[in-house]
Amino acid sequence: MIAQREPQRMTVDEWRELERHSHDIKHEYIDGQVYDMSGGSLTHARIGFNACATLENALLRASKGCYVYNSDAATRLSSRRYTYPDASVSCDERDQPTPDKTEVLFPYVIVEVLSDS
């Protein structure tokens, strides 16, 4: 994903509220600043998908109780940093998928596809 425009300033709770009501665009939260994110190329999307699939298959074969998430899941890097990585893995039971959860809070692995921009 590629950052756009000047960042807005807000609290984590304000960012969460923004994300709840934003259906067309995602926003990263970095140290109180909110950055609009846009989609990447089809190649970027395929690489991200392949990363998720590879991680999922490896974890299933290893019988690990981990969960793989794609770029639709916000991931907490710290109490002041939330992003949408191309893939993330959590082995923490608190990150089990449920209908009301929207954030990965205890990531074990984070994958970001890098591309020229």
Secondary structure by P-SEA (a helix, b strand, c coil): cccccbbbbbcaaaaaaaaaacccbbbbbcccbbbbbbbbcaaaaaaaaaaaaaaaaaaaaacccbbbbcccbbbbccccbbbbccbbbbccccccccccccccccccbbbbbbbcc
